Amino acid sequence: MKAAMDTLEQFVEKFKNAVDFQDEVQLTGDTNLKTLAEWDSLAALGVIIMFDMEYDKAIAGKDLAGCQLVSDVYKLIG
């Protein structure tokens, strides 16, 4: 089931799963990606796969490179 109409809060939960945080983290739309220790190329790949699976949308690493906040990633749903 595609979830194109997710709220930011729903997206954040999916983002957490995609990044596969080792410890519980508190994320909001205002969380800066650079403050996340787990945010690396593997995490970005997980988010790219999540976009394909959950939103039927293809994004690339360059799209994520332009994002500073979790809400910036959310906006890529478009």
PDB file of N, CA, C, O and CB in Angstrom:
ATOM      1  N   MET A   1       0.838  -1.179   0.000  1.00  0.00           N
ATOM      2  CA  MET A   1       0.000   0.000   0.000  1.00  0.00           C
ATOM      3  C   MET A   1       0.880   1.239   0.000  1.00  0.00           C
ATOM      4  O   MET A   1       1.767   1.370   0.844  1.00  0.00           O
ATOM      5  CB  MET A   1      -0.952   0.000   1.210  1.00  0.00           C
ATOM      6  N   LYS A   2       0.652   2.122  -0.909  1.00  0.00           N
ATOM      7  CA  LYS A   2       1.410   3.361  -0.996  1.00  0.00           C
ATOM      8  C   LYS A   2       0.850   4.360   0.001  1.00  0.00           C
ATOM      9  O   LYS A   2      -0.347   4.372   0.288  1.00  0.00           O
ATOM     10  CB  LYS A   2       1.373   3.937  -2.431  1.00  0.00           C
ATOM     11  N   ALA A   3       1.735   5.195   0.523  1.00  0.00           N
ATOM     12  CA  ALA A   3       1.344   6.124   1.573  1.00  0.00           C
ATOM     13  C   ALA A   3       1.655   7.559   1.171  1.00  0.00           C
ATOM     14  O   ALA A   3       2.350   8.273   1.892  1.00  0.00           O
ATOM     15  CB  ALA A   3       2.049   5.776   2.881  1.00  0.00           C
ATOM     16  N   ALA A   4       1.150   7.972   0.042  1.00  0.00           N
ATOM     17  CA  ALA A   4       1.475   9.294  -0.486  1.00  0.00           C
ATOM     18  C   ALA A   4       0.947  10.428   0.375  1.00  0.00           C
ATOM     19  O   ALA A   4       1.427  11.555   0.255  1.00  0.00           O
ATOM     20  CB  ALA A   4       0.933   9.432  -1.874  1.00  0.00           C
ATOM     21  N   MET A   5      -0.008  10.172   1.225  1.00  0.00           N
ATOM     22  CA  MET A   5      -0.611  11.245   2.007  1.00  0.00           C
ATOM     23  C   MET A   5      -0.140  11.250   3.463  1.00  0.00           C
ATOM     24  O   MET A   5      -0.840  11.770   4.333  1.00  0.00           O
ATOM     25  CB  MET A   5      -2.117  11.127   1.960  1.00  0.00           C
ATOM     26  N   ASP A   6       1.008  10.691   3.734  1.00  0.00           N
ATOM     27  CA  ASP A   6       1.514  10.664   5.105  1.00  0.00           C
ATOM     28  C   ASP A   6       1.682  12.072   5.665  1.00  0.00           C
ATOM     29  O   ASP A   6       2.053  13.005   4.954  1.00  0.00           O
ATOM     30  CB  ASP A   6       2.845   9.919   5.164  1.00  0.00           C
ATOM     31  N   THR A   7       1.399  12.198   6.956  1.00  0.00           N
ATOM     32  CA  THR A   7       1.724  13.436   7.654  1.00  0.00           C
ATOM     33  C   THR A   7       3.220  13.437   7.937  1.00  0.00           C
ATOM     34  O   THR A   7       3.895  12.422   7.766  1.00  0.00           O
ATOM     35  CB  THR A   7       0.897  13.583   8.976  1.00  0.00           C
ATOM     36  N   LEU A   8       3.726  14.573   8.368  1.00  0.00           N
ATOM     37  CA  LEU A   8       5.141  14.655   8.716  1.00  0.00           C
ATOM     38  C   LEU A   8       5.477  13.657   9.823  1.00  0.00           C
ATOM     39  O   LEU A   8       6.534  13.026   9.800  1.00  0.00           O
ATOM     40  CB  LEU A   8       5.507  16.087   9.154  1.00  0.00           C
ATOM     41  N   GLU A   9       4.573  13.519  10.787  1.00  0.00           N
ATOM     42  CA  GLU A   9       4.817  12.599  11.900  1.00  0.00           C
ATOM     43  C   GLU A   9       4.885  11.148  11.405  1.00  0.00           C
ATOM     44  O   GLU A   9       5.741  10.382  11.849  1.00  0.00           O
ATOM     45  CB  GLU A   9       3.712  12.746  12.968  1.00  0.00           C
ATOM     46  N   GLN A  10       4.007  10.779  10.509  1.00  0.00           N
ATOM     47  CA  GLN A  10       4.038   9.430   9.939  1.00  0.00           C
ATOM     48  C   GLN A  10       5.325   9.222   9.143  1.00  0.00           C
ATOM     49  O   GLN A  10       5.939   8.157   9.199  1.00  0.00           O
ATOM     50  CB  GLN A  10       2.803   9.190   9.037  1.00  0.00           C
ATOM     51  N   PHE A  11       5.720  10.251   8.406  1.00  0.00           N
ATOM     52  CA  PHE A  11       6.948  10.168   7.631  1.00  0.00           C
ATOM     53  C   PHE A  11       8.155   9.979   8.545  1.00  0.00           C
ATOM     54  O   PHE A  11       9.039   9.175   8.251  1.00  0.00           O
ATOM     55  CB  PHE A  11       7.123  11.423   6.773  1.00  0.00           C
ATOM     56  N   VAL A  12       8.191  10.714   9.648  1.00  0.00           N
ATOM     57  CA  VAL A  12       9.320  10.622  10.572  1.00  0.00           C
ATOM     58  C   VAL A  12       9.473   9.185  11.086  1.00  0.00           C
ATOM     59  O   VAL A  12      10.592   8.685  11.204  1.00  0.00           O
ATOM     60  CB  VAL A  12       9.132  11.603  11.757  1.00  0.00           C
ATOM     61  N   GLU A  13       8.359   8.527  11.389  1.00  0.00           N
ATOM     62  CA  GLU A  13       8.436   7.134  11.852  1.00  0.00           C
ATOM     63  C   GLU A  13       9.023   6.229  10.767  1.00  0.00           C
ATOM     64  O   GLU A  13       9.846   5.363  11.062  1.00  0.00           O
ATOM     65  CB  GLU A  13       7.037   6.624  12.266  1.00  0.00           C
ATOM     66  N   LYS A  14       8.613   6.422   9.543  1.00  0.00           N
ATOM     67  CA  LYS A  14       9.163   5.629   8.439  1.00  0.00           C
ATOM     68  C   LYS A  14      10.638   5.965   8.205  1.00  0.00           C
ATOM     69  O   LYS A  14      11.442   5.090   7.885  1.00  0.00           O
ATOM     70  CB  LYS A  14       8.353   5.870   7.148  1.00  0.00           C
ATOM     71  N   PHE A  15      10.976   7.235   8.369  1.00  0.00           N
ATOM     72  CA  PHE A  15      12.367   7.666   8.232  1.00  0.00           C
ATOM     73  C   PHE A  15      13.231   6.963   9.276  1.00  0.00           C
ATOM     74  O   PHE A  15      14.326   6.493   8.969  1.00  0.00           O
ATOM     75  CB  PHE A  15      12.484   9.207   8.378  1.00  0.00           C
ATOM     76  N   LYS A  16      12.736   6.894  10.506  1.00  0.00           N
ATOM     77  CA  LYS A  16      13.479   6.199  11.574  1.00  0.00           C
ATOM     78  C   LYS A  16      13.737   4.750  11.195  1.00  0.00           C
ATOM     79  O   LYS A  16      14.843   4.244  11.388  1.00  0.00           O
ATOM     80  CB  LYS A  16      12.705   6.263  12.908  1.00  0.00           C
ATOM     81  N   ASN A  17      12.740   4.087  10.664  1.00  0.00           N
ATOM     82  CA  ASN A  17      12.905   2.686  10.260  1.00  0.00           C
ATOM     83  C   ASN A  17      13.888   2.559   9.105  1.00  0.00           C
ATOM     84  O   ASN A  17      14.695   1.629   9.071  1.00  0.00           O
ATOM     85  CB  ASN A  17      11.552   2.079   9.865  1.00  0.00           C
ATOM     86  N   ALA A  18      13.823   3.485   8.165  1.00  0.00           N
ATOM     87  CA  ALA A  18      14.690   3.424   6.990  1.00  0.00           C
ATOM     88  C   ALA A  18      16.153   3.635   7.368  1.00  0.00           C
ATOM     89  O   ALA A  18      17.043   2.986   6.820  1.00  0.00           O
ATOM     90  CB  ALA A  18      14.262   4.469   5.958  1.00  0.00           C
ATOM     91  N   VAL A  19      16.394   4.546   8.309  1.00  0.00           N
ATOM     92  CA  VAL A  19      17.770   4.829   8.723  1.00  0.00           C
ATOM     93  C   VAL A  19      18.289   3.725   9.648  1.00  0.00           C
ATOM     94  O   VAL A  19      19.498   3.516   9.742  1.00  0.00           O
ATOM     95  CB  VAL A  19      17.853   6.203   9.429  1.00  0.00           C
ATOM     96  N   ASP A  20      17.389   3.024  10.327  1.00  0.00           N
ATOM     97  CA  ASP A  20      17.756   1.912  11.204  1.00  0.00           C
ATOM     98  C   ASP A  20      18.669   2.360  12.346  1.00  0.00           C
ATOM     99  O   ASP A  20      19.785   1.866  12.509  1.00  0.00           O
ATOM    100  CB  ASP A  20      18.438   0.816  10.397  1.00  0.00           C
ATOM    101  N   PHE A  21      18.159   3.309  13.129  1.00  0.00           N
ATOM    102  CA  PHE A  21      18.903   3.813  14.275  1.00  0.00           C
ATOM    103  C   PHE A  21      19.151   2.683  15.270  1.00  0.00           C
ATOM    104  O   PHE A  21      18.268   1.861  15.517  1.00  0.00           O
ATOM    105  CB  PHE A  21      18.145   4.976  14.950  1.00  0.00           C
ATOM    106  N   GLN A  22      20.335   2.647  15.829  1.00  0.00           N
ATOM    107  CA  GLN A  22      20.684   1.618  16.799  1.00  0.00           C
ATOM    108  C   GLN A  22      20.098   1.920  18.174  1.00  0.00           C
ATOM    109  O   GLN A  22      19.771   1.008  18.933  1.00  0.00           O
ATOM    110  CB  GLN A  22      22.195   1.481  16.898  1.00  0.00           C
ATOM    111  N   ASP A  23      19.969   3.186  18.482  1.00  0.00           N
ATOM    112  CA  ASP A  23      19.385   3.617  19.751  1.00  0.00           C
ATOM    113  C   ASP A  23      18.155   4.462  19.457  1.00  0.00           C
ATOM    114  O   ASP A  23      18.016   5.023  18.371  1.00  0.00           O
ATOM    115  CB  ASP A  23      20.418   4.415  20.608  1.00  0.00           C
ATOM    116  N   GLU A  24      17.262   4.546  20.442  1.00  0.00           N
ATOM    117  CA  GLU A  24      16.066   5.367  20.289  1.00  0.00           C
ATOM    118  C   GLU A  24      16.479   6.827  20.107  1.00  0.00           C
ATOM    119  O   GLU A  24      17.307   7.338  20.861  1.00  0.00           O
ATOM    120  CB  GLU A  24      15.120   5.207  21.516  1.00  0.00           C
ATOM    121  N   VAL A  25      15.918   7.480  19.134  1.00  0.00           N
ATOM    122  CA  VAL A  25      16.212   8.887  18.888  1.00  0.00           C
ATOM    123  C   VAL A  25      14.908   9.657  18.821  1.00  0.00           C
ATOM    124  O   VAL A  25      13.871   9.117  18.436  1.00  0.00           O
ATOM    125  CB  VAL A  25      17.029   9.071  17.585  1.00  0.00           C
ATOM    126  N   GLN A  26      14.971  10.910  19.194  1.00  0.00           N
ATOM    127  CA  GLN A  26      13.833  11.801  19.086  1.00  0.00           C
ATOM    128  C   GLN A  26      14.017  12.627  17.834  1.00  0.00           C
ATOM    129  O   GLN A  26      14.922  13.458  17.757  1.00  0.00           O
ATOM    130  CB  GLN A  26      13.684  12.702  20.346  1.00  0.00           C
ATOM    131  N   LEU A  27      13.172  12.406  16.864  1.00  0.00           N
ATOM    132  CA  LEU A  27      13.264  13.142  15.616  1.00  0.00           C
ATOM    133  C   LEU A  27      12.012  13.974  15.419  1.00  0.00           C
ATOM    134  O   LEU A  27      10.908  13.566  15.782  1.00  0.00           O
ATOM    135  CB  LEU A  27      13.472  12.189  14.431  1.00  0.00           C
ATOM    136  N   THR A  28      12.203  15.139  14.841  1.00  0.00           N
ATOM    137  CA  THR A  28      11.093  15.969  14.392  1.00  0.00           C
ATOM    138  C   THR A  28      11.456  16.459  12.999  1.00  0.00           C
ATOM    139  O   THR A  28      12.533  16.158  12.484  1.00  0.00           O
ATOM    140  CB  THR A  28      10.812  17.170  15.383  1.00  0.00           C
ATOM    141  N   GLY A  29      10.573  17.195  12.409  1.00  0.00           N
ATOM    142  CA  GLY A  29      10.869  17.775  11.111  1.00  0.00           C
ATOM    143  C   GLY A  29      12.021  18.762  11.174  1.00  0.00           C
ATOM    144  O   GLY A  29      12.677  19.013  10.163  1.00  0.00           O
ATOM    145  N   ASP A  30      12.276  19.322  12.343  1.00  0.00           N
ATOM    146  CA  ASP A  30      13.336  20.314  12.511  1.00  0.00           C
ATOM    147  C   ASP A  30      14.694  19.697  12.834  1.00  0.00           C
ATOM    148  O   ASP A  30      15.674  20.423  13.002  1.00  0.00           O
ATOM    149  CB  ASP A  30      12.957  21.277  13.597  1.00  0.00           C
ATOM    150  N   THR A  31      14.767  18.373  12.922  1.00  0.00           N
ATOM    151  CA  THR A  31      16.045  17.726  13.212  1.00  0.00           C
ATOM    152  C   THR A  31      16.984  17.887  12.031  1.00  0.00           C
ATOM    153  O   THR A  31      16.637  17.567  10.894  1.00  0.00           O
ATOM    154  CB  THR A  31      15.844  16.233  13.541  1.00  0.00           C
ATOM    155  N   ASN A  32      18.180  18.387  12.317  1.00  0.00           N
ATOM    156  CA  ASN A  32      19.196  18.549  11.278  1.00  0.00           C
ATOM    157  C   ASN A  32      19.853  17.195  11.015  1.00  0.00           C
ATOM    158  O   ASN A  32      20.316  16.534  11.944  1.00  0.00           O
ATOM    159  CB  ASN A  32      20.262  19.615  11.695  1.00  0.00           C
ATOM    160  N   LEU A  33      19.891  16.793   9.770  1.00  0.00           N
ATOM    161  CA  LEU A  33      20.450  15.485   9.413  1.00  0.00           C
ATOM    162  C   LEU A  33      21.899  15.351   9.861  1.00  0.00           C
ATOM    163  O   LEU A  33      22.331  14.257  10.226  1.00  0.00           O
ATOM    164  CB  LEU A  33      20.355  15.261   7.907  1.00  0.00           C
ATOM    165  N   LYS A  34      22.656  16.446   9.840  1.00  0.00           N
ATOM    166  CA  LYS A  34      24.076  16.394  10.195  1.00  0.00           C
ATOM    167  C   LYS A  34      24.296  16.094  11.675  1.00  0.00           C
ATOM    168  O   LYS A  34      25.402  15.732  12.075  1.00  0.00           O
ATOM    169  CB  LYS A  34      24.746  17.706   9.839  1.00  0.00           C
ATOM    170  N   THR A  35      23.247  16.243  12.492  1.00  0.00           N
ATOM    171  CA  THR A  35      23.390  15.946  13.916  1.00  0.00           C
ATOM    172  C   THR A  35      23.165  14.469  14.209  1.00  0.00           C
ATOM    173  O   THR A  35      23.353  14.025  15.342  1.00  0.00           O
ATOM    174  CB  THR A  35      22.418  16.787  14.729  1.00  0.00           C
ATOM    175  N   LEU A  36      22.764  13.703  13.195  1.00  0.00           N
ATOM    176  CA  LEU A  36      22.455  12.284  13.381  1.00  0.00           C
ATOM    177  C   LEU A  36      23.696  11.445  13.092  1.00  0.00           C
ATOM    178  O   LEU A  36      24.185  11.422  11.962  1.00  0.00           O
ATOM    179  CB  LEU A  36      21.280  11.849  12.465  1.00  0.00           C
ATOM    180  N   ALA A  37      24.198  10.766  14.099  1.00  0.00           N
ATOM    181  CA  ALA A  37      25.407   9.960  13.927  1.00  0.00           C
ATOM    182  C   ALA A  37      25.222   8.885  12.870  1.00  0.00           C
ATOM    183  O   ALA A  37      26.177   8.513  12.188  1.00  0.00           O
ATOM    184  CB  ALA A  37      25.804   9.321  15.245  1.00  0.00           C
ATOM    185  N   GLU A  38      24.007   8.385  12.729  1.00  0.00           N
ATOM    186  CA  GLU A  38      23.744   7.305  11.782  1.00  0.00           C
ATOM    187  C   GLU A  38      23.534   7.789  10.351  1.00  0.00           C
ATOM    188  O   GLU A  38      23.432   6.971   9.437  1.00  0.00           O
ATOM    189  CB  GLU A  38      22.541   6.533  12.224  1.00  0.00           C
ATOM    190  N   TRP A  39      23.468   9.102  10.141  1.00  0.00           N
ATOM    191  CA  TRP A  39      23.184   9.613   8.805  1.00  0.00           C
ATOM    192  C   TRP A  39      24.438   9.509   7.936  1.00  0.00           C
ATOM    193  O   TRP A  39      25.347  10.332   8.035  1.00  0.00           O
ATOM    194  CB  TRP A  39      22.685  11.080   8.873  1.00  0.00           C
ATOM    195  N   ASP A  40      24.468   8.505   7.105  1.00  0.00           N
ATOM    196  CA  ASP A  40      25.609   8.279   6.215  1.00  0.00           C
ATOM    197  C   ASP A  40      25.079   7.724   4.895  1.00  0.00           C
ATOM    198  O   ASP A  40      23.872   7.738   4.658  1.00  0.00           O
ATOM    199  CB  ASP A  40      26.655   7.298   6.862  1.00  0.00           C
ATOM    200  N   SER A  41      25.950   7.251   4.057  1.00  0.00           N
ATOM    201  CA  SER A  41      25.523   6.784   2.735  1.00  0.00           C
ATOM    202  C   SER A  41      24.610   5.568   2.836  1.00  0.00           C
ATOM    203  O   SER A  41      23.703   5.413   2.018  1.00  0.00           O
ATOM    204  CB  SER A  41      26.739   6.448   1.873  1.00  0.00           C
ATOM    205  N   LEU A  42      24.829   4.718   3.805  1.00  0.00           N
ATOM    206  CA  LEU A  42      23.960   3.548   3.979  1.00  0.00           C
ATOM    207  C   LEU A  42      22.563   3.982   4.424  1.00  0.00           C
ATOM    208  O   LEU A  42      21.563   3.442   3.952  1.00  0.00           O
ATOM    209  CB  LEU A  42      24.570   2.564   5.009  1.00  0.00           C
ATOM    210  N   ALA A  43      22.498   4.953   5.329  1.00  0.00           N
ATOM    211  CA  ALA A  43      21.205   5.489   5.760  1.00  0.00           C
ATOM    212  C   ALA A  43      20.490   6.151   4.594  1.00  0.00           C
ATOM    213  O   ALA A  43      19.283   5.981   4.425  1.00  0.00           O
ATOM    214  CB  ALA A  43      21.388   6.493   6.911  1.00  0.00           C
ATOM    215  N   ALA A  44      21.225   6.899   3.793  1.00  0.00           N
ATOM    216  CA  ALA A  44      20.630   7.550   2.623  1.00  0.00           C
ATOM    217  C   ALA A  44      20.071   6.504   1.663  1.00  0.00           C
ATOM    218  O   ALA A  44      18.995   6.690   1.094  1.00  0.00           O
ATOM    219  CB  ALA A  44      21.673   8.436   1.902  1.00  0.00           C
ATOM    220  N   LEU A  45      20.795   5.416   1.487  1.00  0.00           N
ATOM    221  CA  LEU A  45      20.302   4.339   0.623  1.00  0.00           C
ATOM    222  C   LEU A  45      18.989   3.775   1.173  1.00  0.00           C
ATOM    223  O   LEU A  45      18.063   3.492   0.413  1.00  0.00           O
ATOM    224  CB  LEU A  45      21.361   3.214   0.496  1.00  0.00           C
ATOM    225  N   GLY A  46      18.915   3.616   2.478  1.00  0.00           N
ATOM    226  CA  GLY A  46      17.675   3.144   3.103  1.00  0.00           C
ATOM    227  C   GLY A  46      16.513   4.090   2.845  1.00  0.00           C
ATOM    228  O   GLY A  46      15.389   3.648   2.607  1.00  0.00           O
ATOM    229  N   VAL A  47      16.778   5.381   2.889  1.00  0.00           N
ATOM    230  CA  VAL A  47      15.730   6.373   2.635  1.00  0.00           C
ATOM    231  C   VAL A  47      15.319   6.345   1.159  1.00  0.00           C
ATOM    232  O   VAL A  47      14.138   6.471   0.835  1.00  0.00           O
ATOM    233  CB  VAL A  47      16.215   7.793   3.035  1.00  0.00           C
ATOM    234  N   ILE A  48      16.290   6.181   0.281  1.00  0.00           N
ATOM    235  CA  ILE A  48      15.977   6.087  -1.157  1.00  0.00           C
ATOM    236  C   ILE A  48      15.077   4.878  -1.411  1.00  0.00           C
ATOM    237  O   ILE A  48      14.111   4.972  -2.169  1.00  0.00           O
ATOM    238  CB  ILE A  48      17.285   5.981  -2.007  1.00  0.00           C
ATOM    239  N   ILE A  49      15.385   3.767  -0.792  1.00  0.00           N
ATOM    240  CA  ILE A  49      14.555   2.558  -0.945  1.00  0.00           C
ATOM    241  C   ILE A  49      13.172   2.789  -0.344  1.00  0.00           C
ATOM    242  O   ILE A  49      12.166   2.367  -0.914  1.00  0.00           O
ATOM    243  CB  ILE A  49      15.234   1.333  -0.273  1.00  0.00           C
ATOM    244  N   MET A  50      13.120   3.459   0.808  1.00  0.00           N
ATOM    245  CA  MET A  50      11.827   3.762   1.435  1.00  0.00           C
ATOM    246  C   MET A  50      10.960   4.600   0.496  1.00  0.00           C
ATOM    247  O   MET A  50       9.767   4.330   0.352  1.00  0.00           O
ATOM    248  CB  MET A  50      12.034   4.505   2.778  1.00  0.00           C
ATOM    249  N   PHE A  51      11.537   5.599  -0.133  1.00  0.00           N
ATOM    250  CA  PHE A  51      10.766   6.424  -1.064  1.00  0.00           C
ATOM    251  C   PHE A  51      10.203   5.580  -2.193  1.00  0.00           C
ATOM    252  O   PHE A  51       9.056   5.768  -2.598  1.00  0.00           O
ATOM    253  CB  PHE A  51      11.635   7.551  -1.632  1.00  0.00           C
ATOM    254  N   ASP A  52      10.994   4.660  -2.699  1.00  0.00           N
ATOM    255  CA  ASP A  52      10.526   3.801  -3.783  1.00  0.00           C
ATOM    256  C   ASP A  52       9.399   2.895  -3.302  1.00  0.00           C
ATOM    257  O   ASP A  52       8.375   2.768  -3.973  1.00  0.00           O
ATOM    258  CB  ASP A  52      11.682   2.961  -4.342  1.00  0.00           C
ATOM    259  N   MET A  53       9.581   2.266  -2.150  1.00  0.00           N
ATOM    260  CA  MET A  53       8.612   1.295  -1.651  1.00  0.00           C
ATOM    261  C   MET A  53       7.342   1.948  -1.097  1.00  0.00           C
ATOM    262  O   MET A  53       6.236   1.478  -1.363  1.00  0.00           O
ATOM    263  CB  MET A  53       9.252   0.448  -0.579  1.00  0.00           C
ATOM    264  N   GLU A  54       7.497   3.018  -0.336  1.00  0.00           N
ATOM    265  CA  GLU A  54       6.362   3.632   0.360  1.00  0.00           C
ATOM    266  C   GLU A  54       5.633   4.678  -0.472  1.00  0.00           C
ATOM    267  O   GLU A  54       4.417   4.837  -0.366  1.00  0.00           O
ATOM    268  CB  GLU A  54       6.833   4.261   1.637  1.00  0.00           C
ATOM    269  N   TYR A  55       6.388   5.387  -1.299  1.00  0.00           N
ATOM    270  CA  TYR A  55       5.793   6.527  -2.003  1.00  0.00           C
ATOM    271  C   TYR A  55       5.833   6.383  -3.521  1.00  0.00           C
ATOM    272  O   TYR A  55       5.381   7.264  -4.252  1.00  0.00           O
ATOM    273  CB  TYR A  55       6.500   7.797  -1.606  1.00  0.00           C
ATOM    274  N   ASP A  56       6.386   5.250  -3.988  1.00  0.00           N
ATOM    275  CA  ASP A  56       6.481   5.009  -5.428  1.00  0.00           C
ATOM    276  C   ASP A  56       7.161   6.186  -6.123  1.00  0.00           C
ATOM    277  O   ASP A  56       6.741   6.625  -7.194  1.00  0.00           O
ATOM    278  CB  ASP A  56       5.081   4.767  -6.030  1.00  0.00           C
ATOM    279  N   LYS A  57       8.218   6.685  -5.488  1.00  0.00           N
ATOM    280  CA  LYS A  57       8.919   7.850  -6.002  1.00  0.00           C
ATOM    281  C   LYS A  57      10.418   7.566  -6.014  1.00  0.00           C
ATOM    282  O   LYS A  57      10.980   7.096  -5.025  1.00  0.00           O
ATOM    283  CB  LYS A  57       8.600   9.109  -5.153  1.00  0.00           C
ATOM    284  N   ALA A  58      11.048   7.854  -7.135  1.00  0.00           N
ATOM    285  CA  ALA A  58      12.492   7.658  -7.261  1.00  0.00           C
ATOM    286  C   ALA A  58      13.211   8.948  -6.890  1.00  0.00           C
ATOM    287  O   ALA A  58      12.980   9.996  -7.493  1.00  0.00           O
ATOM    288  CB  ALA A  58      12.871   7.214  -8.701  1.00  0.00           C
ATOM    289  N   ILE A  59      14.082   8.861  -5.896  1.00  0.00           N
ATOM    290  CA  ILE A  59      14.942   9.989  -5.554  1.00  0.00           C
ATOM    291  C   ILE A  59      16.377   9.491  -5.623  1.00  0.00           C
ATOM    292  O   ILE A  59      16.630   8.287  -5.621  1.00  0.00           O
ATOM    293  CB  ILE A  59      14.600  10.580  -4.131  1.00  0.00           C
ATOM    294  N   ALA A  60      17.308  10.429  -5.682  1.00  0.00           N
ATOM    295  CA  ALA A  60      18.720  10.077  -5.787  1.00  0.00           C
ATOM    296  C   ALA A  60      19.490  10.717  -4.637  1.00  0.00           C
ATOM    297  O   ALA A  60      18.978  11.561  -3.902  1.00  0.00           O
ATOM    298  CB  ALA A  60      19.302  10.524  -7.153  1.00  0.00           C
ATOM    299  N   GLY A  61      20.717  10.288  -4.515  1.00  0.00           N
ATOM    300  CA  GLY A  61      21.569  10.833  -3.474  1.00  0.00           C
ATOM    301  C   GLY A  61      21.703  12.341  -3.570  1.00  0.00           C
ATOM    302  O   GLY A  61      21.803  13.025  -2.552  1.00  0.00           O
ATOM    303  N   LYS A  62      21.707  12.864  -4.797  1.00  0.00           N
ATOM    304  CA  LYS A  62      21.835  14.322  -4.961  1.00  0.00           C
ATOM    305  C   LYS A  62      20.619  15.045  -4.405  1.00  0.00           C
ATOM    306  O   LYS A  62      20.730  16.182  -3.947  1.00  0.00           O
ATOM    307  CB  LYS A  62      22.025  14.686  -6.442  1.00  0.00           C
ATOM    308  N   ASP A  63      19.444  14.389  -4.441  1.00  0.00           N
ATOM    309  CA  ASP A  63      18.244  14.988  -3.848  1.00  0.00           C
ATOM    310  C   ASP A  63      18.422  15.098  -2.335  1.00  0.00           C
ATOM    311  O   ASP A  63      18.093  16.121  -1.734  1.00  0.00           O
ATOM    312  CB  ASP A  63      16.976  14.150  -4.190  1.00  0.00           C
ATOM    313  N   LEU A  64      18.942  14.042  -1.734  1.00  0.00           N
ATOM    314  CA  LEU A  64      19.152  14.048  -0.281  1.00  0.00           C
ATOM    315  C   LEU A  64      20.285  14.988   0.109  1.00  0.00           C
ATOM    316  O   LEU A  64      20.258  15.579   1.188  1.00  0.00           O
ATOM    317  CB  LEU A  64      19.454  12.632   0.223  1.00  0.00           C
ATOM    318  N   ALA A  65      21.267  15.128  -0.751  1.00  0.00           N
ATOM    319  CA  ALA A  65      22.396  16.014  -0.443  1.00  0.00           C
ATOM    320  C   ALA A  65      21.930  17.455  -0.283  1.00  0.00           C
ATOM    321  O   ALA A  65      22.584  18.240   0.403  1.00  0.00           O
ATOM    322  CB  ALA A  65      23.464  15.927  -1.543  1.00  0.00           C
ATOM    323  N   GLY A  66      20.824  17.810  -0.898  1.00  0.00           N
ATOM    324  CA  GLY A  66      20.298  19.159  -0.777  1.00  0.00           C
ATOM    325  C   GLY A  66      19.417  19.363   0.440  1.00  0.00           C
ATOM    326  O   GLY A  66      18.904  20.461   0.657  1.00  0.00           O
ATOM    327  N   CYS A  67      19.235  18.326   1.233  1.00  0.00           N
ATOM    328  CA  CYS A  67      18.369  18.392   2.415  1.00  0.00           C
ATOM    329  C   CYS A  67      19.197  18.642   3.663  1.00  0.00           C
ATOM    330  O   CYS A  67      20.235  18.014   3.870  1.00  0.00           O
ATOM    331  CB  CYS A  67      17.554  17.094   2.569  1.00  0.00           C
ATOM    332  N   GLN A  68      18.728  19.565   4.492  1.00  0.00           N
ATOM    333  CA  GLN A  68      19.385  19.810   5.775  1.00  0.00           C
ATOM    334  C   GLN A  68      18.561  19.244   6.931  1.00  0.00           C
ATOM    335  O   GLN A  68      19.117  18.719   7.896  1.00  0.00           O
ATOM    336  CB  GLN A  68      19.616  21.313   5.977  1.00  0.00           C
ATOM    337  N   LEU A  69      17.253  19.350   6.835  1.00  0.00           N
ATOM    338  CA  LEU A  69      16.359  18.927   7.904  1.00  0.00           C
ATOM    339  C   LEU A  69      15.561  17.705   7.482  1.00  0.00           C
ATOM    340  O   LEU A  69      15.428  17.422   6.291  1.00  0.00           O
ATOM    341  CB  LEU A  69      15.417  20.066   8.300  1.00  0.00           C
ATOM    342  N   VAL A  70      15.032  16.983   8.458  1.00  0.00           N
ATOM    343  CA  VAL A  70      14.155  15.853   8.154  1.00  0.00           C
ATOM    344  C   VAL A  70      12.960  16.341   7.343  1.00  0.00           C
ATOM    345  O   VAL A  70      12.494  15.645   6.441  1.00  0.00           O
ATOM    346  CB  VAL A  70      13.682  15.151   9.456  1.00  0.00           C
ATOM    347  N   SER A  71      12.465  17.532   7.659  1.00  0.00           N
ATOM    348  CA  SER A  71      11.322  18.058   6.899  1.00  0.00           C
ATOM    349  C   SER A  71      11.685  18.340   5.444  1.00  0.00           C
ATOM    350  O   SER A  71      10.816  18.299   4.574  1.00  0.00           O
ATOM    351  CB  SER A  71      10.799  19.336   7.553  1.00  0.00           C
ATOM    352  N   ASP A  72      12.954  18.624   5.169  1.00  0.00           N
ATOM    353  CA  ASP A  72      13.384  18.806   3.781  1.00  0.00           C
ATOM    354  C   ASP A  72      13.262  17.480   3.025  1.00  0.00           C
ATOM    355  O   ASP A  72      12.879  17.460   1.856  1.00  0.00           O
ATOM    356  CB  ASP A  72      14.847  19.338   3.720  1.00  0.00           C
ATOM    357  N   VAL A  73      13.586  16.392   3.691  1.00  0.00           N
ATOM    358  CA  VAL A  73      13.458  15.064   3.068  1.00  0.00           C
ATOM    359  C   VAL A  73      11.974  14.781   2.829  1.00  0.00           C
ATOM    360  O   VAL A  73      11.592  14.273   1.775  1.00  0.00           O
ATOM    361  CB  VAL A  73      14.106  13.942   3.970  1.00  0.00           C
ATOM    362  N   TYR A  74      11.149  15.111   3.813  1.00  0.00           N
ATOM    363  CA  TYR A  74       9.692  14.917   3.696  1.00  0.00           C
ATOM    364  C   TYR A  74       9.146  15.635   2.463  1.00  0.00           C
ATOM    365  O   TYR A  74       8.275  15.110   1.768  1.00  0.00           O
ATOM    366  CB  TYR A  74       8.972  15.430   4.968  1.00  0.00           C
ATOM    367  N   LYS A  75       9.651  16.817   2.198  1.00  0.00           N
ATOM    368  CA  LYS A  75       9.162  17.608   1.065  1.00  0.00           C
ATOM    369  C   LYS A  75       9.466  16.933  -0.273  1.00  0.00           C
ATOM    370  O   LYS A  75       8.833  17.248  -1.281  1.00  0.00           O
ATOM    371  CB  LYS A  75       9.783  19.004   1.092  1.00  0.00           C
ATOM    372  N   LEU A  76      10.421  16.015  -0.290  1.00  0.00           N
ATOM    373  CA  LEU A  76      10.752  15.310  -1.534  1.00  0.00           C
ATOM    374  C   LEU A  76       9.606  14.409  -1.988  1.00  0.00           C
ATOM    375  O   LEU A  76       9.557  13.995  -3.147  1.00  0.00           O
ATOM    376  CB  LEU A  76      12.026  14.480  -1.350  1.00  0.00           C
ATOM    377  N   ILE A  77       8.685  14.106  -1.074  1.00  0.00           N
ATOM    378  CA  ILE A  77       7.530  13.284  -1.478  1.00  0.00           C
ATOM    379  C   ILE A  77       6.781  14.012  -2.593  1.00  0.00           C
ATOM    380  O   ILE A  77       6.230  13.404  -3.511  1.00  0.00           O
ATOM    381  CB  ILE A  77       6.574  12.999  -0.256  1.00  0.00           C
ATOM    382  N   GLY A  78       6.786  15.344  -2.473  1.00  0.00           N
ATOM    383  CA  GLY A  78       6.247  16.199  -3.508  1.00  0.00           C
ATOM    384  C   GLY A  78       4.819  16.123  -3.722  1.00  0.00           C
ATOM    385  O   GLY A  78       4.286  16.820  -4.585  1.00  0.00           O
TER     386      GLY A  78
END
